[in-house]
Amino acid sequence: MKRLLLLIVSTALAACAAPSAAPTPSDPASSPAADLGGREVAVAVGNAYLPFSFVRLGSAQPEGWDYDALSAICARLNCALTYYEVTWDAMVAAVGAGQYDVAAEGITITPERAELVDFSDSYMRVDQRLIVRRDETRVDSPAAVQANAALRVGTMLGTTNYVTAVDLVGADRVHTFEDWGEAVQALIVGDVDAVLIDDVAGQGYVGVNADDLKLLPGVLVSQELGLIFPKGSPLVAPFNAALAALRADGTLDRLAAKWFGPGFTLTYADIGPGAYDNTPEP
């Protein structure tokens, strides 16, 4: 597993997300208990999940909601961030084992994962929905996909979307992929008939491939996203305080508009493989 060390001090990425003014006394992140004294925080990221963490082709600069949000948090808490590329299938277990202090990566809060890690408060709600080809006439709802035994559903292995897909159509009809870009491309070329995906990512794919794809109406599951920490981590409380402050001052809303709004048009063809690059280290 390739783990590329990215040394990035929080202030270097805070231009958009971090507030320019110092916290006020009423700010929940301004108390002494929330001051981390400049400590280093090791962050696990995949750098291959739009729009949370990624690196554009031809660039060495990581971007995404994770970087802006974590930078804003550490600007509040007086900490420094060090990023490590970690594949999704290893991320939760690695954080639970204490190899990293925190991970973002659009992680759904579930009871099963909560047995391995501690979650922050939720910072975003997402809905799981189905994408189909625009010329699809056989189905118009998740129930119709479920009823048609000939249809195949694609999704990403190891995600809560996979669990939902299996619940919907059974494991025999679910085809798994290592990233969402592969799943969506398989849908476009006809290797699968639908893709079960979080709507925040799905809307981006549909926007970029408006001639090829459409989202079916109907929400399968609504879930909350949270940061993850090792069990008993002392970072949970201050990170929650910072998230509350960023929600109160509108920063989370601004980041949602930036990364999940119609202006974000990057696709997986525009970014590198991140932690999924198996090229040996020199």
N, C-alpha and C positions, 0 to 999 in steps of 0.2 A: 504494500500500500504506500503510495507516494504521499509524503507529508512535507509540503513545501513551506518553510518558515517564512512568514511575512511580518517584518517588524514595522508596525505602524503605530505611532503615538496617537492617542485619541484626537488631539487637536488638529492633526494633519488632515483628518477627514470630516471635521466638524463644520465646515463652511456653510453647508446647507442646513444641517439638522440641528446643530447645537445653538442654543440661545446666545445672543451676543451680550446680554446683560448678566451680571452676577445674580444668583438666587436671592430672593427677598426673605426676610425672617419668617414669613408665613409659608414659604415654599417647603413642602415635606422633604425635599432633598437637601435642605440647607442646614439641618441639625448636625451637631458634631458627630452623632452616631452614624451619619451617612457619609462622613468624610473618610475616604479610604487611604489618605495620606500618601498618594502617589504610587500605591502598590501596583505591581504588574498583574494583569488578568489574562490568562491563556484562553483563547477562544478557538473552538473547533468550527470550521466552515467547510462547505463542499466546493464552493466557487463554481458550481455548475447548475444552480437552481434559480431560474428567472422568476421574479425580479429580486430575490432575496440576496444572493451572493453570486458573482460571476466576474469573469475577466474577458473583455472584448478581444477578439482576434487582433493581433498586431499591437497589443497594449500589455503592459505589465502592471497596470493600475487596477486593483480590485474595486468593484462598485456594488451597489445594491442597497436594499432596505436595511439589511443587517448592519452594513458598515455605517450608514448614516445614523441609525438608531443607537447602536452601541457607542458610537462616537459621542452622540449627544448625552447618553447616560454617563459616560466617563467624564465628560466635561462638567457634569453636575457633581459627580462623586469624587473627583480628583484621583483618577486612576489612569493607567496606561495599558493599552491593548496590544497583545501579541497574537497574531493569527496563525493557525495551522490548518492545512488542507487535510480533511479526513473524509473518507467515503461515508455515504449515508448508512450503509449496512453496519458500520462499526461505530458510528457516532454516539448513539445513546449509551451503549455499553461502555465505551471509552470514557465518557463523562461520568457515568455511574461509578467507574473504577477509580476516579480521581485523576485521570491523565490530563484533563483539561478543567478549567474553572467554570466554563459556561459554553453553551452552543445555542445558536438561534436557528437558522435554516428552515423556518416555517414549520416548526414541530407542533403537531397536534397534541393537546393535553388529553391523555387517556389514563385510566386506572392501572393498566398493565405497565405502562412506562413509568408511572408514579411509584411503582414498586422498586424501580432501579435508580431513579433520579428525583430530585426536587424540582418543581416547576415554579416559575414566577407567576404573578397575576397575569391574566390574559391580556395581550396587547392587540388582538385582532380576532374577529370571527370570520370563518370562511364556510361556504356551502359547497358540498360535493354535487356535481352535476355531470351530465353526459354530453359529449360532443359527438356529432355525426357529420357525414359529408352533406354538403348543401343540397345535392340532388337525391338524398335519401328519401324514399317515399314509403318504405315499409313500416316505419315507426314514427310516432309523434310524441312519445312519452317514455319514461323509464319502464312503466308497466308493459308497454308494447315490446320493448327490448327483452324484458324478462319472459314474455309469453312466446317469443319466436325462438325456438331451440336452434335454429340455423345460424343465429347471429353470434359473433364473437366480440368480446369486450376486452380492450387493452387498458393496462394501467401500469403503474410503477411498482416494482417488487419492494416489499418491506414497508409499505406505507399503509395508513388507515384507508386509503382509497382501494387498495387491494382487498382488504377485509370487506369493505362495502360491496365491491364487485362480486366477490364470492358469495356473499349473502344474497345478492340480486339474482345471479344466473348460475351459480355453482362453479366449482373450481375447474371443471373440465372445459368450460367455455371462456375462461379468463386466460389471456395471454399477457405475460409480464415483460417489462422492458427495464433497462438500467436507468433511463432518464426519460423525462417527458417529451423531449424532442424526438426520440426514437418512436415513442408511442404515437405521437401525432402524425409523424411521417408515415407510419404503418397504416394509419387510418386514411390518409390522403391517397395512398397507392392501393388501398383495398385489402391489405393483409388482415385488418380487423374492421369491424362494422361500427364500433363506437369506442370512445375513450372516456373512462371515468376519471375526473380530475377536479381539483379545487377550482371554484369559479373565478377566483382572482387570476389564476394562471390561464384558465380556459378562455376568459374574455380577451386576454392578450393574444392568444393563438387565433381566435376567431377574427379579431381585429386585423391582424396581419394577413390572414388567409381568408378574407371575407368571401372570395369567389369560390372557395373550396369547402368551408366548414360552417357549421351553425351549432349553437347550444340548444339542446332540447329544454322545453319548459319543465319545471318540477325539480325540487330540491330533494336529494336522497338523504343527506345527513348534514346538519349544521354543527360545526365544531369550533372550539377556541384554540388559538395558538399561544404558546408561551415559551420563554427561555428555559433552558434546563441547566441544572447544577448538580454536583455530587450531593449525596444525601447529607443533610446537616450543614450544608455550606453557610458560612456567615455572610455570603454575598447576597443571599435571597432577599433579606429585608431591605438593605440599601438599594438594590436594583428595583425592588417594588416601589420604594419611595421615589426614585428617579422616574420610573414609568408614570407614576401618579402625577408628578410635576409636569412631565412632557405632555401628558393628556390634558392637564389643566391649562397649559399655556398655548395649546393648539399645535405643538410640534408633531404629534402623532398624526393629526389630521393632514398637516402639510406633507409629511412623508408618504401618507397613503395616496394623496393626490399626485405626488411626483412619481411614485413607483407603480401604482396600480391604476392610474388614470389613462385616458385615451392618448396622451402624449408619449407614452412608453410603447415603442414599437419594435424593440429588439426581439429576435428569435434565437433559437439554439444554433442556427447556422451562423450567427454573428459572434458567438462566444467560444472559448476554449473548453476542454473537457475537465478542467479543474482537478479535483482529487481522483477522478476516474481516468486520468492519463496514466497508463501503466508503463510509460517510457522510463527505462532505468535512469537513476540519477548518475550524472557524470562522476 
